[in-house]
């Protein structure tokens, strides 16, 4: 899952200085439109990490149109983020995942 990640890393490194949310950690479990759009707005300068299931976010496959392997819809509401995949097995919860992170400032879920 590189197309969004690479662009996000480049943009944050280039433009991160001076943005109001620099240093704020956001863990994003949202899907579809409203949640990803909201966390996208938190993304510039913040450490916004979108957590996806191992198959990837369903919206990656909503298309056409596509830009490489990802739908342009997915890319339009998930820019400014780093994507990570996570398999929660054995009855684990998203709260347990967040507790394992060093101090997220905001957790979003939809």
C-alpha positions as YAML, in Angstrom:
chain: A
units: angstrom
residues:
- id: 1
  name: UNK
  ca: [0.00, 0.00, 0.00]
- id: 2
  name: UNK
  ca: [2.43, 2.56, -1.21]
- id: 3
  name: UNK
  ca: [0.72, 5.14, -3.39]
- id: 4
  name: UNK
  ca: [-0.88, 7.15, -0.58]
- id: 5
  name: UNK
  ca: [1.92, 6.45, 1.91]
- id: 6
  name: UNK
  ca: [4.73, 7.69, -0.33]
- id: 7
  name: UNK
  ca: [2.91, 10.88, -1.32]
- id: 8
  name: UNK
  ca: [1.96, 11.54, 2.30]
- id: 9
  name: UNK
  ca: [5.49, 11.09, 3.61]
- id: 10
  name: UNK
  ca: [6.89, 13.40, 0.94]
- id: 11
  name: UNK
  ca: [4.28, 16.11, 1.58]
- id: 12
  name: UNK
  ca: [4.61, 16.02, 5.36]
- id: 13
  name: UNK
  ca: [8.39, 16.16, 5.25]
- id: 14
  name: UNK
  ca: [8.31, 19.06, 2.81]
- id: 15
  name: UNK
  ca: [5.46, 21.09, 4.33]
- id: 16
  name: UNK
  ca: [5.19, 20.00, 7.98]
- id: 17
  name: UNK
  ca: [7.05, 22.87, 9.60]
- id: 18
  name: UNK
  ca: [4.80, 25.63, 10.88]
- id: 19
  name: UNK
  ca: [1.50, 23.74, 10.56]
- id: 20
  name: UNK
  ca: [-0.77, 23.96, 13.62]
- id: 21
  name: UNK
  ca: [-1.07, 20.22, 14.28]
- id: 22
  name: UNK
  ca: [2.61, 19.29, 14.12]
- id: 23
  name: UNK
  ca: [3.26, 16.70, 16.81]
- id: 24
  name: UNK
  ca: [-0.41, 15.70, 17.26]
- id: 25
  name: UNK
  ca: [-0.87, 11.93, 16.88]
- id: 26
  name: UNK
  ca: [-4.12, 10.74, 15.30]
- id: 27
  name: UNK
  ca: [-5.16, 7.09, 15.01]
- id: 28
  name: UNK
  ca: [-7.82, 6.72, 12.31]
- id: 29
  name: UNK
  ca: [-10.13, 3.69, 12.18]
- id: 30
  name: UNK
  ca: [-12.68, 5.43, 9.94]
- id: 31
  name: UNK
  ca: [-14.06, 4.17, 6.63]
- id: 32
  name: UNK
  ca: [-16.13, 5.41, 3.66]
- id: 33
  name: UNK
  ca: [-16.50, 9.22, 3.47]
- id: 34
  name: UNK
  ca: [-17.26, 11.32, 6.55]
- id: 35
  name: UNK
  ca: [-14.59, 9.90, 8.87]
- id: 36
  name: UNK
  ca: [-11.74, 9.76, 6.35]
- id: 37
  name: UNK
  ca: [-12.59, 13.27, 5.18]
- id: 38
  name: UNK
  ca: [-12.48, 14.59, 8.76]
- id: 39
  name: UNK
  ca: [-9.16, 12.94, 9.57]
- id: 40
  name: UNK
  ca: [-7.74, 14.04, 6.21]
- id: 41
  name: UNK
  ca: [-8.19, 17.62, 7.40]
- id: 42
  name: UNK
  ca: [-6.19, 16.78, 10.53]
- id: 43
  name: UNK
  ca: [-3.46, 15.21, 8.41]
- id: 44
  name: UNK
  ca: [-1.17, 18.05, 7.27]
- id: 45
  name: UNK
  ca: [1.59, 18.24, 9.84]
- id: 46
  name: UNK
  ca: [0.02, 15.73, 12.23]
- id: 47
  name: UNK
  ca: [0.97, 12.10, 12.56]
- id: 48
  name: UNK
  ca: [-2.28, 10.69, 11.17]
- id: 49
  name: UNK
  ca: [-2.18, 6.90, 10.86]
- id: 50
  name: UNK
  ca: [-5.05, 5.19, 9.08]
- id: 51
  name: UNK
  ca: [-5.51, 1.64, 10.37]
- id: 52
  name: UNK
  ca: [-6.81, -0.76, 7.74]
- id: 53
  name: UNK
  ca: [-7.67, -4.47, 7.77]
- id: 54
  name: UNK
  ca: [-5.11, -6.75, 6.07]
- id: 55
  name: UNK
  ca: [-7.06, -6.71, 2.77]
- id: 56
  name: UNK
  ca: [-6.88, -2.90, 2.80]
- id: 57
  name: UNK
  ca: [-9.66, -0.34, 3.12]
- id: 58
  name: UNK
  ca: [-12.67, -1.31, 0.98]
- id: 59
  name: UNK
  ca: [-12.65, 2.09, -0.71]
- id: 60
  name: UNK
  ca: [-9.24, 1.30, -2.26]
- id: 61
  name: UNK
  ca: [-11.23, -0.84, -4.72]
- id: 62
  name: UNK
  ca: [-14.13, 1.56, -5.43]
- id: 63
  name: UNK
  ca: [-13.73, 2.53, -9.05]
- id: 64
  name: UNK
  ca: [-13.11, 3.27, -11.76]
- id: 65
  name: UNK
  ca: [-11.32, 5.61, -11.95]
- id: 66
  name: UNK
  ca: [-8.09, 4.26, -10.50]
- id: 67
  name: UNK
  ca: [-4.67, 5.80, -10.06]
- id: 68
  name: UNK
  ca: [-2.41, 2.77, -10.10]
- id: 69
  name: UNK
  ca: [-3.85, 0.11, -7.78]
- id: 70
  name: UNK
  ca: [-5.95, 2.51, -5.66]
- id: 71
  name: UNK
  ca: [-9.21, 4.23, -6.50]
- id: 72
  name: UNK
  ca: [-9.06, 7.97, -6.89]
- id: 73
  name: UNK
  ca: [-11.94, 8.11, -4.39]
- id: 74
  name: UNK
  ca: [-9.74, 6.46, -1.74]
- id: 75
  name: UNK
  ca: [-6.85, 8.74, -2.54]
- id: 76
  name: UNK
  ca: [-9.01, 11.87, -2.40]
- id: 77
  name: UNK
  ca: [-10.17, 11.31, 1.21]
- id: 78
  name: UNK
  ca: [-7.01, 9.69, 2.59]
- id: 79
  name: UNK
  ca: [-4.27, 12.07, 1.58]
- id: 80
  name: UNK
  ca: [-2.02, 13.43, 4.35]
- id: 81
  name: UNK
  ca: [-2.05, 10.05, 6.14]
- id: 82
  name: UNK
  ca: [0.16, 7.05, 6.62]
- id: 83
  name: UNK
  ca: [-1.63, 3.73, 6.21]
- id: 84
  name: UNK
  ca: [-0.94, 0.69, 8.34]
- id: 85
  name: UNK
  ca: [-2.63, -2.70, 8.23]
- id: 86
  name: UNK
  ca: [-3.71, -4.55, 11.32]
- id: 87
  name: UNK
  ca: [-5.31, -7.93, 11.92]
- id: 88
  name: UNK
  ca: [-7.23, -8.03, 15.19]
- id: 89
  name: UNK
  ca: [-7.62, -11.68, 16.17]
- id: 90
  name: UNK
  ca: [-8.79, -13.57, 19.21]
- id: 91
  name: UNK
  ca: [-11.46, -11.09, 20.25]
- id: 92
  name: UNK
  ca: [-9.09, -8.14, 20.46]
- id: 93
  name: UNK
  ca: [-10.52, -4.65, 20.20]
- id: 94
  name: UNK
  ca: [-9.45, -1.39, 18.62]
- id: 95
  name: UNK
  ca: [-9.15, 0.13, 22.08]
- id: 96
  name: UNK
  ca: [-6.48, -2.43, 22.95]
- id: 97
  name: UNK
  ca: [-4.58, -1.46, 19.82]
- id: 98
  name: UNK
  ca: [-4.69, 2.22, 20.74]
- id: 99
  name: UNK
  ca: [-3.54, 1.47, 24.28]
- id: 100
  name: UNK
  ca: [-0.47, -0.15, 22.76]
- id: 101
  name: UNK
  ca: [0.52, 3.08, 21.02]
- id: 102
  name: UNK
  ca: [2.65, 5.70, 22.76]
- id: 103
  name: UNK
  ca: [0.09, 8.39, 23.49]
- id: 104
  name: UNK
  ca: [-2.19, 9.11, 20.55]
- id: 105
  name: UNK
  ca: [-3.81, 12.51, 21.03]
- id: 106
  name: UNK
  ca: [-6.94, 11.66, 19.05]
- id: 107
  name: UNK
  ca: [-8.70, 8.45, 18.01]
- id: 108
  name: UNK
  ca: [-11.34, 8.55, 15.28]
- id: 109
  name: UNK
  ca: [-13.73, 5.71, 14.49]
- id: 110
  name: UNK
  ca: [-16.85, 5.49, 12.33]
...
